């Protein structure tokens, strides 16, 4: 949500640092790992959108 909002409205600010809460406490993710997660999410969203476009084209 923060990532998408910051892409749409620059006033929101940069992507926040992320951390994972586990049984042994919090582990902060470094910027490289955050960038990998964001890139992976962007790729999954693009594939998902593409599948809808393909289905729409097949129906038309």
Biopython code that builds the backbone (N, CA, C, O; Angstrom):
import numpy as np
from Bio.PDB.StructureBuilder import StructureBuilder

atoms = [
    (1, "UNK", "N", (0.815, -1.185, 0.000)),
    (1, "UNK", "CA", (0.000, 0.000, 0.000)),
    (1, "UNK", "C", (0.863, 1.255, 0.000)),
    (1, "UNK", "O", (0.608, 2.167, -0.786)),
    (2, "UNK", "N", (1.854, 1.325, 0.840)),
    (2, "UNK", "CA", (2.732, 2.491, 0.887)),
    (2, "UNK", "C", (3.480, 2.636, -0.429)),
    (2, "UNK", "O", (3.636, 3.745, -0.941)),
    (3, "UNK", "N", (3.942, 1.517, -0.976)),
    (3, "UNK", "CA", (4.673, 1.555, -2.241)),
    (3, "UNK", "C", (3.803, 2.111, -3.345)),
    (3, "UNK", "O", (4.221, 3.020, -4.062)),
    (4, "UNK", "N", (2.607, 1.588, -3.496)),
    (4, "UNK", "CA", (1.716, 2.048, -4.557)),
    (4, "UNK", "C", (1.339, 3.506, -4.346)),
    (4, "UNK", "O", (1.335, 4.287, -5.298)),
    (5, "UNK", "N", (1.025, 3.881, -3.123)),
    (5, "UNK", "CA", (0.640, 5.261, -2.842)),
    (5, "UNK", "C", (1.779, 6.211, -3.154)),
    (5, "UNK", "O", (1.545, 7.284, -3.710)),
    (6, "UNK", "N", (2.999, 5.851, -2.814)),
    (6, "UNK", "CA", (4.119, 6.742, -3.064)),
    (6, "UNK", "C", (4.386, 6.896, -4.556)),
    (6, "UNK", "O", (4.906, 7.928, -4.982)),
    (7, "UNK", "N", (4.039, 5.883, -5.365)),
    (7, "UNK", "CA", (4.196, 5.991, -6.814)),
    (7, "UNK", "C", (3.164, 6.962, -7.387)),
    (7, "UNK", "O", (3.446, 7.674, -8.351)),
    (8, "UNK", "N", (1.972, 6.990, -6.794)),
    (8, "UNK", "CA", (0.896, 7.823, -7.313)),
    (8, "UNK", "C", (0.962, 9.257, -6.802)),
    (8, "UNK", "O", (0.551, 10.182, -7.502)),
    (9, "UNK", "N", (1.469, 9.448, -5.603)),
    (9, "UNK", "CA", (1.485, 10.776, -4.999)),
    (9, "UNK", "C", (2.846, 11.019, -4.354)),
    (9, "UNK", "O", (3.109, 10.499, -3.269)),
    (10, "UNK", "N", (3.720, 11.799, -5.000)),
    (10, "UNK", "CA", (5.070, 12.023, -4.475)),
    (10, "UNK", "C", (5.089, 12.692, -3.105)),
    (10, "UNK", "O", (6.111, 12.650, -2.420)),
    (11, "UNK", "N", (3.976, 13.313, -2.688)),
    (11, "UNK", "CA", (3.931, 13.941, -1.369)),
    (11, "UNK", "C", (3.954, 12.907, -0.251)),
    (11, "UNK", "O", (4.235, 13.240, 0.900)),
    (12, "UNK", "N", (3.657, 11.647, -0.587)),
    (12, "UNK", "CA", (3.623, 10.594, 0.424)),
    (12, "UNK", "C", (5.020, 10.338, 0.976)),
    (12, "UNK", "O", (5.181, 10.032, 2.158)),
    (13, "UNK", "N", (6.023, 10.462, 0.123)),
    (13, "UNK", "CA", (7.388, 10.262, 0.563)),
    (13, "UNK", "C", (7.979, 8.990, 0.008)),
    (13, "UNK", "O", (7.321, 8.264, -0.738)),
    (14, "UNK", "N", (9.223, 8.714, 0.370)),
    (14, "UNK", "CA", (9.903, 7.527, -0.155)),
    (14, "UNK", "C", (9.337, 6.246, 0.444)),
    (14, "UNK", "O", (8.575, 6.271, 1.411)),
    (15, "UNK", "N", (9.729, 5.128, -0.154)),
    (15, "UNK", "CA", (9.330, 3.825, 0.373)),
    (15, "UNK", "C", (9.891, 3.671, 1.780)),
    (15, "UNK", "O", (11.067, 3.939, 2.024)),
    (16, "UNK", "N", (9.061, 3.251, 2.676)),
    (16, "UNK", "CA", (9.486, 3.081, 4.067)),
    (16, "UNK", "C", (10.418, 1.890, 4.208)),
    (16, "UNK", "O", (10.352, 0.942, 3.425)),
    (17, "UNK", "N", (11.297, 1.943, 5.221)),
    (17, "UNK", "CA", (12.090, 0.764, 5.545)),
    (17, "UNK", "C", (11.135, -0.297, 6.058)),
    (17, "UNK", "O", (10.119, 0.011, 6.681)),
    (18, "UNK", "N", (11.472, -1.548, 5.789)),
    (18, "UNK", "CA", (10.605, -2.648, 6.196)),
    (18, "UNK", "C", (11.322, -3.550, 7.186)),
    (18, "UNK", "O", (12.550, -3.630, 7.189)),
    (19, "UNK", "N", (10.563, -4.217, 8.011)),
    (19, "UNK", "CA", (11.139, -5.209, 8.902)),
    (19, "UNK", "C", (10.194, -6.389, 9.008)),
    (19, "UNK", "O", (8.986, -6.263, 8.806)),
    (20, "UNK", "N", (10.762, -7.524, 9.324)),
    (20, "UNK", "CA", (9.998, -8.741, 9.493)),
    (20, "UNK", "C", (9.947, -9.055, 10.986)),
    (20, "UNK", "O", (10.980, -9.126, 11.653)),
    (21, "UNK", "N", (8.750, -9.239, 11.492)),
    (21, "UNK", "CA", (8.590, -9.601, 12.901)),
    (21, "UNK", "C", (8.458, -11.104, 12.998)),
    (21, "UNK", "O", (7.570, -11.701, 12.390)),
    (22, "UNK", "N", (9.338, -11.706, 13.756)),
    (22, "UNK", "CA", (9.313, -13.147, 13.931)),
    (22, "UNK", "C", (9.399, -13.521, 15.390)),
    (22, "UNK", "O", (9.378, -12.659, 16.269)),
    (23, "UNK", "N", (9.494, -14.799, 15.640)),
    (23, "UNK", "CA", (9.544, -15.293, 17.016)),
    (23, "UNK", "C", (10.767, -14.770, 17.764)),
    (23, "UNK", "O", (10.732, -14.622, 18.986)),
    (24, "UNK", "N", (11.854, -14.488, 17.031)),
    (24, "UNK", "CA", (13.086, -14.017, 17.661)),
    (24, "UNK", "C", (13.228, -12.504, 17.625)),
    (24, "UNK", "O", (14.322, -11.991, 17.862)),
    (25, "UNK", "N", (12.170, -11.784, 17.339)),
    (25, "UNK", "CA", (12.215, -10.331, 17.309)),
    (25, "UNK", "C", (12.106, -9.790, 15.897)),
    (25, "UNK", "O", (11.629, -10.474, 14.991)),
    (26, "UNK", "N", (12.550, -8.561, 15.720)),
    (26, "UNK", "CA", (12.423, -7.882, 14.426)),
    (26, "UNK", "C", (13.741, -7.929, 13.670)),
    (26, "UNK", "O", (14.806, -7.710, 14.247)),
    (27, "UNK", "N", (13.662, -8.216, 12.377)),
    (27, "UNK", "CA", (14.814, -8.174, 11.491)),
    (27, "UNK", "C", (14.544, -7.108, 10.438)),
    (27, "UNK", "O", (13.613, -7.238, 9.642)),
    (28, "UNK", "N", (15.357, -6.054, 10.431)),
    (28, "UNK", "CA", (15.177, -4.999, 9.443)),
    (28, "UNK", "C", (15.757, -5.457, 8.108)),
    (28, "UNK", "O", (16.841, -6.037, 8.057)),
    (29, "UNK", "N", (15.026, -5.190, 7.033)),
    (29, "UNK", "CA", (15.496, -5.543, 5.699)),
    (29, "UNK", "C", (16.333, -4.399, 5.155)),
    (29, "UNK", "O", (15.990, -3.230, 5.333)),
    (30, "UNK", "N", (17.433, -4.738, 4.491)),
    (30, "UNK", "CA", (18.251, -3.684, 3.901)),
    (30, "UNK", "C", (17.633, -3.203, 2.595)),
    (30, "UNK", "O", (16.755, -3.866, 2.043)),
    (31, "UNK", "N", (18.079, -2.071, 2.105)),
    (31, "UNK", "CA", (17.500, -1.435, 0.915)),
    (31, "UNK", "C", (17.535, -2.366, -0.292)),
    (31, "UNK", "O", (16.596, -2.376, -1.088)),
    (32, "UNK", "N", (18.611, -3.155, -0.443)),
    (32, "UNK", "CA", (18.710, -4.082, -1.577)),
    (32, "UNK", "C", (17.575, -5.092, -1.534)),
    (32, "UNK", "O", (16.947, -5.359, -2.558)),
    (33, "UNK", "N", (17.305, -5.653, -0.371)),
    (33, "UNK", "CA", (16.224, -6.651, -0.236)),
    (33, "UNK", "C", (14.858, -6.011, -0.486)),
    (33, "UNK", "O", (13.995, -6.614, -1.123)),
    (34, "UNK", "N", (14.666, -4.800, 0.011)),
    (34, "UNK", "CA", (13.406, -4.095, -0.223)),
    (34, "UNK", "C", (13.212, -3.874, -1.720)),
    (34, "UNK", "O", (12.124, -4.103, -2.249)),
    (35, "UNK", "N", (14.265, -3.429, -2.400)),
    (35, "UNK", "CA", (14.177, -3.197, -3.848)),
    (35, "UNK", "C", (13.851, -4.490, -4.592)),
    (35, "UNK", "O", (13.092, -4.471, -5.561)),
    (36, "UNK", "N", (14.422, -5.618, -4.146)),
    (36, "UNK", "CA", (14.126, -6.918, -4.768)),
    (36, "UNK", "C", (12.651, -7.280, -4.593)),
    (36, "UNK", "O", (12.010, -7.762, -5.526)),
    (37, "UNK", "N", (12.124, -7.047, -3.405)),
    (37, "UNK", "CA", (10.717, -7.355, -3.127)),
    (37, "UNK", "C", (9.816, -6.479, -3.990)),
    (37, "UNK", "O", (8.865, -6.972, -4.597)),
    (38, "UNK", "N", (10.112, -5.178, -4.047)),
    (38, "UNK", "CA", (9.296, -4.258, -4.847)),
    (38, "UNK", "C", (9.355, -4.640, -6.324)),
    (38, "UNK", "O", (8.328, -4.643, -7.003)),
    (39, "UNK", "N", (10.551, -4.962, -6.828)),
    (39, "UNK", "CA", (10.695, -5.350, -8.231)),
    (39, "UNK", "C", (9.899, -6.633, -8.516)),
    (39, "UNK", "O", (9.205, -6.727, -9.528)),
    (40, "UNK", "N", (10.005, -7.608, -7.624)),
    (40, "UNK", "CA", (9.258, -8.855, -7.783)),
    (40, "UNK", "C", (7.753, -8.620, -7.780)),
    (40, "UNK", "O", (7.021, -9.216, -8.570)),
    (41, "UNK", "N", (7.296, -7.745, -6.882)),
    (41, "UNK", "CA", (5.867, -7.424, -6.830)),
    (41, "UNK", "C", (5.418, -6.742, -8.117)),
    (41, "UNK", "O", (4.352, -7.054, -8.648)),
    (42, "UNK", "N", (6.232, -5.806, -8.621)),
    (42, "UNK", "CA", (5.895, -5.124, -9.875)),
    (42, "UNK", "C", (5.786, -6.123, -11.020)),
    (42, "UNK", "O", (4.898, -6.004, -11.864)),
    (43, "UNK", "N", (6.684, -7.108, -11.055)),
    (43, "UNK", "CA", (6.649, -8.119, -12.112)),
    (43, "UNK", "C", (5.397, -8.984, -12.002)),
    (43, "UNK", "O", (4.771, -9.299, -13.014)),
    (44, "UNK", "N", (5.030, -9.368, -10.787)),
    (44, "UNK", "CA", (3.825, -10.178, -10.584)),
    (44, "UNK", "C", (2.573, -9.397, -10.961)),
    (44, "UNK", "O", (1.656, -9.951, -11.567)),
    (45, "UNK", "N", (2.528, -8.118, -10.609)),
    (45, "UNK", "CA", (1.384, -7.288, -10.958)),
    (45, "UNK", "C", (1.271, -7.159, -12.476)),
    (45, "UNK", "O", (0.168, -7.221, -13.019)),
    (46, "UNK", "N", (2.401, -6.981, -13.168)),
    (46, "UNK", "CA", (2.387, -6.865, -14.632)),
    (46, "UNK", "C", (1.892, -8.156, -15.278)),
    (46, "UNK", "O", (1.111, -8.109, -16.228)),
    (47, "UNK", "N", (2.339, -9.311, -14.774)),
    (47, "UNK", "CA", (1.877, -10.596, -15.322)),
    (47, "UNK", "C", (0.382, -10.781, -15.071)),
    (47, "UNK", "O", (-0.343, -11.277, -15.934)),
    (48, "UNK", "N", (-0.064, -10.387, -13.910)),
    (48, "UNK", "CA", (-1.480, -10.498, -13.562)),
    (48, "UNK", "C", (-2.317, -9.620, -14.498)),
    (48, "UNK", "O", (-3.332, -10.069, -15.030)),
    (49, "UNK", "N", (-1.894, -8.382, -14.694)),
    (49, "UNK", "CA", (-2.604, -7.470, -15.598)),
    (49, "UNK", "C", (-2.590, -8.008, -17.024)),
    (49, "UNK", "O", (-3.589, -7.914, -17.737)),
    (50, "UNK", "N", (-1.466, -8.568, -17.434)),
    (50, "UNK", "CA", (-1.344, -9.121, -18.784)),
    (50, "UNK", "C", (-2.307, -10.280, -18.989)),
    (50, "UNK", "O", (-2.878, -10.429, -20.070)),
    (51, "UNK", "N", (-2.491, -11.098, -17.965)),
    (51, "UNK", "CA", (-3.407, -12.236, -18.102)),
    (51, "UNK", "C", (-4.840, -11.756, -18.298)),
    (51, "UNK", "O", (-5.602, -12.377, -19.039)),
    (52, "UNK", "N", (-5.212, -10.670, -17.649)),
    (52, "UNK", "CA", (-6.546, -10.106, -17.862)),
    (52, "UNK", "C", (-6.681, -9.570, -19.284)),
    (52, "UNK", "O", (-7.713, -9.750, -19.931)),
    (53, "UNK", "N", (-5.619, -8.904, -19.766)),
    (53, "UNK", "CA", (-5.661, -8.370, -21.119)),
    (53, "UNK", "C", (-5.790, -9.496, -22.144)),
    (53, "UNK", "O", (-6.537, -9.374, -23.114)),
    (54, "UNK", "N", (-5.060, -10.590, -21.927)),
    (54, "UNK", "CA", (-5.148, -11.736, -22.836)),
    (54, "UNK", "C", (-6.549, -12.327, -22.837)),
    (54, "UNK", "O", (-7.069, -12.682, -23.895)),
    (55, "UNK", "N", (-7.166, -12.435, -21.666)),
    (55, "UNK", "CA", (-8.526, -12.970, -21.586)),
    (55, "UNK", "C", (-9.521, -12.046, -22.259)),
    (55, "UNK", "O", (-10.448, -12.501, -22.929)),
    (56, "UNK", "N", (-9.329, -10.740, -22.080)),
    (56, "UNK", "CA", (-10.211, -9.766, -22.718)),
    (56, "UNK", "C", (-10.095, -9.854, -24.234)),
    (56, "UNK", "O", (-11.102, -9.803, -24.939)),
    (57, "UNK", "N", (-8.875, -9.985, -24.735)),
    (57, "UNK", "CA", (-8.658, -10.107, -26.189)),
    (57, "UNK", "C", (-9.272, -11.381, -26.732)),
    (57, "UNK", "O", (-9.807, -11.382, -27.841)),
    (58, "UNK", "N", (-9.206, -12.468, -25.975)),
    (58, "UNK", "CA", (-9.759, -13.749, -26.422)),
    (58, "UNK", "C", (-11.279, -13.698, -26.511)),
    (58, "UNK", "O", (-11.879, -14.339, -27.374)),
    (59, "UNK", "N", (-11.893, -12.940, -25.623)),
    (59, "UNK", "CA", (-13.352, -12.827, -25.597)),
    (59, "UNK", "C", (-13.842, -11.941, -26.750)),
    (59, "UNK", "O", (-14.888, -12.194, -27.348)),
    (60, "UNK", "N", (-13.062, -10.903, -27.041)),
    (60, "UNK", "CA", (-13.496, -9.914, -28.069)),
    (60, "UNK", "C", (-13.503, -10.450, -29.456)),
    (60, "UNK", "O", (-13.843, -9.729, -30.395)),
]
sb = StructureBuilder()
sb.init_structure("model")
sb.init_model(0)
sb.init_chain("A")
sb.init_seg("    ")
for serial, (resi, resn, name, xyz) in enumerate(atoms, 1):
    if name == "N":
        sb.init_residue(resn, " ", resi, " ")
    sb.init_atom(name, np.array(xyz, "f"), 0.0, 1.0, " ", f" {name:<3s}", serial, name[0])
structure = sb.get_structure()
